[in-house]
Amino acid sequence: MSNIEIKAKIDQACRVAEDFTKLYYDTIDKRRHLISRLYLETGLLSWNGNGVKGHEDIQKFIIDLPTSDHTLVTLDAQPILDSAVSGQLTFIIQASGTVKYQDKTPKTFQQNFVVTAQGDKWKIVSDCLRIQEPFSK
């Protein structure tokens, strides 16, 4: 793969990350009943150490979370050039920001997605969210 092709894939990853995260956070904050559509059937979620597998179980888990309001602060994306997902176009998306659950104080979060192309849609293969708590010994 040439440097020009690699640069094009990196640019595409950044565009996809912007569009995908806008859709994801809008869905989780306002339309949770549709969240399963964003995951592969075999998708994986790790939410603060709680593991959930399968898009239907992920939807049940997310629906049970308190209402949320996410604000993105940073966003980065990179292509996986030798895709582990059946040769499909696949990206790693890293997002961070703040999330406010119900009327609680906003907390910082870090979230990593692996997304893969399924026709003209992007589906989550793996999703790992961590609420960032101050480190103390």
Secondary structure, 3 states (H helix, E strand, C coil): CCHHHHHHHHHHHHHHHHHHHHHHHHHHHHCHHHHHHHEEEEEEEEECCEEEECHHHHHHHHHCCCCEEEEEEEEEEEECCCCCCCCCCEEEEEEEEEEEECCCCCEEEEEEEEEEEECCEEEEEEEEEEEECCCCC
